[in-house]
Every structure is written in C-alpha cells, then in structure tokens.
Amino acid sequence: MLQLFTTRTYQDRVDEIYKLLESDRDYSLRLFEWRMRRIHCLNLKIKQRSADMGRKEEIY
C-alpha cells in the first residue's frame, strides 16, 4: 500500500535554501545554479504530492 506523507518537509527545505541565497552573497555561479535547481526539484515534489493527495498546490 502506498503511504502518502505531507509536503511540509519539502517546504521547509525550500525556505532554508532561500535563506541561504539571501544571506550568502559570496558564492560561485555553480553553487547558485545548484541551489536554484534544488529549489525547482523540491517544488516539483510538492506539486506531485499535493496532486496525489487531491489538494490544490496553493495550500503549500
């Protein structure tokens, strides 16, 4: 049986990465791109989980 979890942990991770982007001004372009890709991947997971749970993605 498939067990669904909430997406709150993904949202927490996205928030942490945004805080890192705002606080760290001395980072390379490669690190910036990696963080933006990570945010994009986590946002996709949030959308997939919210669709699986039958909720709107705006809730998160």
C-alpha positions, 0 to 999 in steps of 0.5 A, spaced: 500 500 500 502 506 498 503 511 504 502 518 502 506 523 507 505 531 507 509 536 503 511 540 509 518 537 509 519 539 502 517 546 504 521 547 509 527 545 505 525 550 500 525 556 505 532 554 508 535 554 501 532 561 500 535 563 506 541 561 504 541 565 497 539 571 501 544 571 506 550 568 502 552 573 497 559 570 496 558 564 492 560 561 485 555 561 479 555 553 480 553 553 487 547 558 485 545 554 479 545 548 484 541 551 489 536 554 484 535 547 481 534 544 488 529 549 489 525 547 482 526 539 484 523 540 491 517 544 488 516 539 483 515 534 489 510 538 492 506 539 486 506 531 485 504 530 492 499 535 493 496 532 486 496 525 489 493 527 495 487 531 491 489 538 494 490 544 490 498 546 490 496 553 493 495 550 500 503 549 500 
